[in-house]
């Protein structure tokens, strides 16, 4: 269980720390600038990478060779793009937790530091986060709901409860919770259709990469 939940715990712990620091800054209890706050992200993503690498041999369900299945990979890519398009068009007030502050690297004055932070964020969002989240949600949570001894459950086994509960929880993880539920449903669909965590990672990576490119092009930082 630990190999699949620890990277996620690390990631979400930093999210909690960031929220706390923002609250302290807003109340004038902490003298930290917005550009200094951005440097938490490389630390967070580095620790997640280290945990994934440490447990890499335990992720036997993550079979990269699944991506050689052309039709399945094409569908995963298409769904990833559709999720991105829907995500940026579901920016409804009632569908959002709080006021997403986003991640604006333009607050960093030094151009080299700014390039480093943008690169780190893009790599983290498009490569690290999809692996970390799909191992947690589609490999662990979906199967755990079916049977706490989750490794006895084959990847891609469908039950209505596992589908709905994991979709709802995945949505609640995100500020844009309705968009998150939509994405959770889409990635669950890929899981059940392909029986492959790698295909879920691919689709998730396409969504996050497209979102990152969109944010950099549009400057709509709240989506980051």
Secondary structure, DSSP 8 states (H G I E B T S, - for coil): -HHHHHHHHHHHHHHHHHHHHHHHHHTTS----HHHHTTHHHHHHHHHHHHHHHTGGG-TT--GGGGG-HHHHHHHHHHHHHHHHHHHT---GGGBSS------GGG--SHHHHHHHHHHHHHIIIIIHHHHHHIIIIIIIHHHHH-SSGGGS-TT---HHHHHHHHHHHHHTSSBHHHHHHHHHHHHHHHHHH--HHHHHHHHHHHHHHHHHHHHHH--GGG-
